[in-house]
């Protein structure tokens, strides 16, 4: 049996294959665009040549050559590019944001980098990193990240991460699920945690993610089980034990979630 549409969208949305704290990666290539997705790592996305229409949550930007955007953690974003557009991007894992977060608590990088002259060192640095591809150790990744952030903050400053905004709350809820997926999570418990009525939270979550919260939680749990199952360290651990350690309360609940995501049993 094939994978159903919602689970395809879910795994594409999460970008789990490169969404971990030590990830540091840049590319430069011709692009027609990319569909809705999100990740915990921040992304700096630049237009080298051509035009790109970028959507970040519900905000839209038309980028021309030399302009860029910063996609902060857990923001749904997509790109639609004109023919022949060349773009570059850099994904920065949370391990390399420690200095920024300590210097600027409760703040985020600005979203729209509109000044082409101010952006030149940013684009040049990402281009240099992309040529080297992934051949970096942790010290190099940290150094490049801090220098890039230095250029952005020097030109644009920072923005307040407003806890009262739906944008901030949405990111916080997703992050909370990632951090607490082993616990007994539910719409009611999340609503209580974030000060929402369950119905309001469910409506907001469905609007952004196009899944209900329970399905999202179980999708995260299934992905975690599969990650552990593929890890040689858990080679001799039964799949049921992995499922229970990831928040499922029975074999049937795991296999039910697995079938919903993959359309088949193992």
N, C-alpha and C positions, 0 to 999 in steps of 0.2 A: 504494500500500500504506500502511496505517496504521502508527503508531508502536507498538512493542511495550510491554507493561506495565512491564518493568523499566526501560526508558529513560525512560518517563513519570515513574516514581517517582524516577529518578535526577535528572532535570532539576528536578523539583519540590523534591527534597531539597536540592539545592545552592543554590537561589535565586540563580543567577549574575547575574540581571538587576540586582540591587542589592547585590552583594557585592564592593565595591571600596573601597580605603582612604579615599577622600575623600567617601564617602557619609554623609549626615546627614539623617535624615528621621523625622518623627513623624506619627501619625494618631490620631484619636479617632472611634470608630464603634460601631454595634451589631454584635455578632459572635456567630455560632453556634459558632465555633471554627476550628481549622486543623489539617491533618494533619501527619505527621512531616516536618520539614525541618531544615536546618542552614545556618549561614553563618559566615564568619570574623569579621564585625562583631558586636559585642556588642549585646544587646537588653535594654531595660528594659520589662517588660510589666506593666501595671497594670489592676486592676479598678475601674472608676468606679462601676458599678452592677451588681448581680446576683452571680452566682457563676461561677467558672471552675475546671475541673479541669485542672491543668497537669502534663505529664510532661516531665522533663528527663533525658535518657538513661534510666535505670531508676528515677529518683526521682519521686514523685508528691506534688503539693501541691493542697489545696483552698483557693482564694482567695476571700475575700469582699470586699465594698466597702472600698476603701482599702488593700488589700494588693497586693503586687507581687512579681515575681521578676526576677532578673537572669540572662539566658542568656549565659554566657561563650562565647568563640570555639569553634566547631566542636562544639557540643553538640546532639545530636538532640533536638528538642522538639516538642510538640503541645499543642493546647488543645481542650477540650470544654466548651462554655458552656451555661448554662441559658437558657431563652427570655427575650429582652429584655435580655440582658447587654450592657452598654456597656463597652468596654475602650479603653485608650490604650497606645501603645507608641512607643519611640524607638529607632532603629537608629543606632549610632555607629561610624563607620569608624575603622580603626586609626590614621589620621593624627592623630586627636584624643585618643588615649590615651597620647601620648608622655610627658606629665608624670607621669601615674599610673604608667606602667611604669618611669620613672626613679626615682621616689620609693619604689615598692614592687616591686622586682624579685622574680621568682619568687612573686608573690602575685596573687590575682584578687579581684574584687568578690564579696561574699557573695551567695548564691543566693536565699534566701528573705527578703523584706522584710516582716515580719509586723506591725510596729508602725504602726498606722494614723495615730497622731498624728505620729510621726517621718516618715511618708511624705507628709504634706500638702505640703511644699514641692516634693517630687519630682513628685507628680501635678499640682500647679499649674503647674510649669515645663513639663512635657510638654504640658499642655493649651494653654499659651500658644504653644509652638513649633508645635503641630499647627494652630492657627488661622492662623499665617503660612505653613504648609505648607513649601515648599522654597526660599523666598526668602532664602537665607543665603549670605554669603561665608565664606571660610575662617576669618577672625578671629571672626565671630559663632559659627560652629560650634564652634571651639575653646573659646571663652568659655563657651558654654552647657554643653558637655561637662564642662569642669572644674568648673563650679559645681554641676552635677548630681552628679558624683562626690564633690564636697565634702560634699554633704548625705548621701549614702549612707555614705561612709566615716566621717563624723562621728557618725552614728547607730549603725552596725553594725560598723565596723572593716573589716578585710580577711580573706581566707582564704588559707592556704598552698596553692599549686599543687603537689601532691605528685607528683613525677616517677615514683614507684614505683607509682602507682595506674593501673588500667586506664583510668580516665576520662582521666587526663592523657596517657597513652601513645597512646590512640586519637586525641585531638585533635592530638598531635604528629605522628602518622603522616600524617593527612590534610593537615596544614599542610606537611609535608615533600614530599608528592606534588605539591601546588600549587606549591611553590617549585622543584621539581626535575623537573617533568614532561618537560622537554626531554632529560633524561639517560636512560641505559639502566637503567630501574627494573624490578625483578622482586620476586616474593615472597622469593626468597633474599637479594637485596641489601638489602631492607627489613628482613628478619629479622636480618641481620647488623648493620645500622645501629642497630637498637633492642634488640639483645640477646635475641631470642626464637628459639626453634626455628621453622623455617618452618611446620611443621604447626600449632603453637599459634597463631602469628600469623594464619595463614589462617583458622583456626576463629574467632578473636576478631573479625577483620575482617568475616567473613561474618555473624556474629551481629549486629553493629551496623549494617552497611551493606546486608546482604542481597544482596551481589554479591561475586564474588571480586576479589582485588586487581588482577589484570591487566585485567579489564573496567572497573574503576573508573579505573585509570590512563588507559586509552584513551578513556574517556568524558570525562575532564578534557581530554585532548589534542584530541579532536574539538571540544569547546566552544571551546577556544582557537583552533583553526584557523578556526572559523566566526566568532568575534569579529574575528579579523584580516581575514578575507575581507570582512566588512561595513565595515571601516574604510577610508575613502577613501585613506588613506596607502598601502594595499596594493592599490589598485584594479588596477594593472597586473602584480601578482605572481601567477604561476600557482599554482593550488591545490596542486599537488604540491610546489612549493617551500615553501609555507606548512606543509604537512603534515610535510615533512622537518625544518623548523625547530622544529616542536613535538614532536619525539621519535619520529615514525613513521619506519621504516627503508625503506619502499617504498610505492608507490602502492597495491598490493594490501592491505597492512596497514591503510592509512588507510580505503580503501573498505569493507573488511571491518568495521572498527569503526564506520564511518558507518552501514552497513546494520544493524548490531546495535542501534544507538541510534535510528535513524530508520525502519528497515524498508524502505528504498528507497535507490537511488543518486541522485546529484545529476543 
